[in-house]
């Protein structure tokens, strides 16, 4: 997937936006001030770091050895909760599922009220 495709996909998520808290790289995708994806658009090191359930993260690392690794540049205590994926080495469908999962985990970390606001759900 190209940088533009990943950017468009991430920004199509409800209330998602780009932020640059660490400089030009990585391109960070957030929702309600929480990070769900960090894109490293480097030609020789093209990757994305995504939030992931700990057990699923481990499964991905075993299934896609050397393609999915513990979160790049994450503190050791957080590394188990993030995976870094080498984009050119993985099937696009799997990558999109991982992005969806990351976004969903972040959404579920908010209160029900905030979740409804982000997802555009009304109580009516």
C-alpha positions as CSV (number, residue, x, y, z in Angstrom):
1,X,0.0,0.0,0.0
2,X,1.1,3.5,-0.8
3,X,1.4,6.2,1.9
4,X,-1.5,8.1,0.3
5,X,-3.7,4.9,0.6
6,X,-2.9,4.3,4.2
7,X,-3.4,8.0,5.0
8,X,-6.8,8.1,3.3
9,X,-7.8,4.8,5.0
10,X,-6.9,6.1,8.5
11,X,-8.5,9.5,8.0
12,X,-11.8,7.8,6.9
13,X,-12.2,6.6,10.5
14,X,-14.6,8.7,12.5
15,X,-12.9,11.8,14.0
16,X,-9.5,10.6,13.0
17,X,-6.8,13.2,12.3
18,X,-3.1,13.6,11.6
19,X,-0.7,14.9,14.3
20,X,3.1,15.4,14.3
21,X,4.1,15.2,18.0
22,X,7.6,13.8,17.2
23,X,8.4,15.9,14.1
24,X,7.9,15.1,10.5
25,X,8.2,11.4,11.1
26,X,6.2,9.4,12.1
27,X,2.9,10.6,10.7
28,X,0.6,10.0,13.7
29,X,-3.0,9.2,13.3
30,X,-5.1,10.0,16.4
31,X,-8.7,10.0,17.6
32,X,-9.7,12.1,20.6
33,X,-6.0,12.8,21.3
34,X,-5.1,9.1,21.4
35,X,-2.7,7.5,18.9
36,X,-3.9,4.5,16.9
37,X,-1.3,4.5,14.1
38,X,2.3,5.8,13.5
39,X,3.3,5.7,9.8
40,X,7.1,5.8,9.0
41,X,7.1,6.7,5.2
42,X,10.8,5.9,4.6
43,X,11.7,4.3,1.4
44,X,14.2,1.9,3.0
45,X,12.2,1.4,6.2
46,X,8.5,1.6,5.3
47,X,6.5,0.6,8.4
48,X,3.5,1.3,10.6
49,X,3.1,0.9,14.3
50,X,-0.4,0.0,15.5
51,X,-2.0,-0.6,18.9
52,X,-3.0,-4.2,19.4
53,X,-4.5,-6.6,22.0
54,X,-1.6,-8.3,23.7
55,X,-2.6,-11.9,22.8
56,X,-3.5,-11.0,19.2
57,X,-0.2,-9.0,18.9
58,X,1.8,-12.1,19.9
59,X,-0.2,-14.2,17.4
60,X,0.6,-11.8,14.6
61,X,4.3,-11.8,15.5
62,X,4.4,-15.6,15.4
63,X,2.3,-15.8,12.2
64,X,4.3,-13.1,10.4
65,X,7.8,-13.5,11.8
66,X,10.1,-10.6,10.9
67,X,7.2,-8.8,9.2
68,X,5.3,-8.0,12.4
69,X,7.5,-7.2,15.4
70,X,7.0,-5.6,18.8
71,X,6.2,-1.9,18.7
72,X,9.1,0.1,17.2
73,X,10.3,2.8,19.5
74,X,7.9,1.9,22.3
75,X,9.0,1.8,25.9
76,X,9.4,-1.8,27.0
77,X,6.3,-1.7,29.2
78,X,4.2,-0.6,26.2
79,X,5.9,-2.7,23.5
80,X,3.6,-5.7,24.0
81,X,0.6,-3.5,23.2
82,X,1.9,-2.3,19.9
83,X,3.0,-4.0,16.7
84,X,5.2,-2.6,14.0
85,X,4.4,-3.9,10.5
86,X,6.7,-3.8,7.5
87,X,4.1,-2.6,5.0
88,X,5.6,-4.0,1.8
89,X,5.9,-7.4,3.3
90,X,2.3,-8.0,4.3
91,X,-1.0,-8.6,2.5
92,X,-3.1,-5.4,2.2
93,X,-6.2,-7.1,3.6
94,X,-4.3,-8.1,6.8
95,X,-2.8,-4.7,7.2
96,X,-6.3,-3.0,6.9
97,X,-7.6,-5.4,9.5
98,X,-4.8,-4.5,11.8
99,X,-5.5,-0.8,11.3
100,X,-9.2,-1.4,12.1
101,X,-8.3,-3.3,15.2
102,X,-6.0,-0.6,16.4
103,X,-8.7,2.1,15.9
104,X,-11.3,-0.1,17.7
105,X,-9.1,-0.7,20.7
106,X,-8.5,3.1,21.1
107,X,-12.2,3.8,20.7
108,X,-13.1,1.2,23.4
109,X,-10.7,2.9,25.8
110,X,-13.0,5.9,26.0
111,X,-16.2,6.2,28.1
112,X,-19.4,5.0,26.5
113,X,-20.4,8.7,26.1
114,X,-17.2,9.6,24.3
115,X,-17.5,6.5,22.1
116,X,-21.0,7.6,21.0
117,X,-19.8,11.1,20.3
118,X,-16.9,9.8,18.2
119,X,-19.0,7.2,16.3
120,X,-21.8,9.7,15.8
121,X,-24.4,7.6,17.7
122,X,-27.4,9.3,19.3
123,X,-29.3,8.3,22.3
124,X,-32.6,9.1,20.6
